[in-house]
Amino acid sequence: MKVFLSVASFDPGYGGPARSVSGLATALANAGIEVGVWAPDQSATATEFLGNDSAVRRLRGTAAEALREFGKTTVMHDNGIWLPHNHRLAGLARAHGIPRVVSTRGMLEPWAINHKRWKKRLAWWLYQKSDLRAACSFHATAAGEAARIKLLGLNAPIHVVPNGVNLPLSAGVQPPSSGPMTALFVGRMHPVKGLPLLVEAWAKVRPPGWNMKIVGPDEADHRAEVEALVRLHGLDGIVEFTGALDGDAKRLAYESADLFVLPSHTENFGMAIGEALAYGVPVVTTHGTPWQLLESERCGWWVPVSVEGLAHALADATTRPAAELQQMGARGRLWMQREFSWASVAAGMTRMYEAALR
């Protein structure tokens, strides 16, 4: 089987899909599938997420050139919708008779649909609706995302396969720190991530002995808006902005965190939540993410997308003893190990590809 995998970008600033598609490509290759990856910005040729010794083929050029370089393709797996390259890939799949699987990656969620709504309405009627109707199957990372795809009445089968999570070897119970406790956010600084809600909630709770660290690249000058809110509430010196971190710097941010917070309005998966749990850090997140099992797995809080919901969870989390938070994080790490291995994800995706060929 030969799988052509595409995503808008493999650049770290693109967020979760850059990592999850890279992880999927590597896992499929490890399972014996021939995989080629391509992105319109040519980042597939330079990404570090695939590793230097990966068997994954890094394709370049236009979509047509990359497909030609890869050779006879069994399945095209396109990650994302709305963008011009998604439309070009849909046309190439039709022209060459290649079954096309689409991962919507949260781009059909209500918040995402309403962001730049008029452009998307136009795109829907010009090409997006017909492109989706031509897909042979859809991939969702959670049941909620699958339900929203189903509402469109597109008829093609929908398969739910979660993203995989890398389990770092270095994670585990950290020795108690003599300094302040740290709540960590990792992600793009974009309005969808709900950072103003988090700052407002933190200002309401003002937990003594705690700081907050915000890690991630700025998008659309959103950082300036969040920084202004931090100053307004007198949280200078308590809230730290680091910009984007990768490699050892990002690892150290997770390892030194006592709590992870993702206040998003919507996420189709939320890779950073899986990463935090894999590092043994308990999580506070919202109903905008598909992580309701945090509470039944006893490793976090899943609350309404609101200042009040976040404030209630933060007040609870930041008054728990450090040892209790570490126990919660340890349960989260075991959960990731049990249910989110890349080998099981590759097996699920392979079954989806095989179904698309029937």
Secondary structure, 3 states (H helix, E strand, C coil): CEEEEECCCCCHHHCHHHHHHHHHHHHHHHCCCEEEEECCCCHHHCCCCCCCCCCCEECCCCHHHHHHHHCCCCEEEEECCCCHHHHHHHHHHHHHCCCEEEECCCCCCHHHHHCCHHHHHHHHHHHHHHHHHCCCEEEECCHHHHHHHHCCCCCCCEEECCCCCCCCCCCCCCCCCCCCEEEEEECCECHHHCHHHHHHHHHHHCCCCEEEEEECCECCCHHHHHHHHHHHCCCECCEEEEECCCHHHHHHHHHCCCEEEECCCCCCCCHHHHHHHHCCCCEEEECCCCCCHHHHCCCEEEECCCHHHHHHHHHHHCCCCHHHHHHHHHHHHHHHHHHCCHHHHHHHHHHHHHHHCC
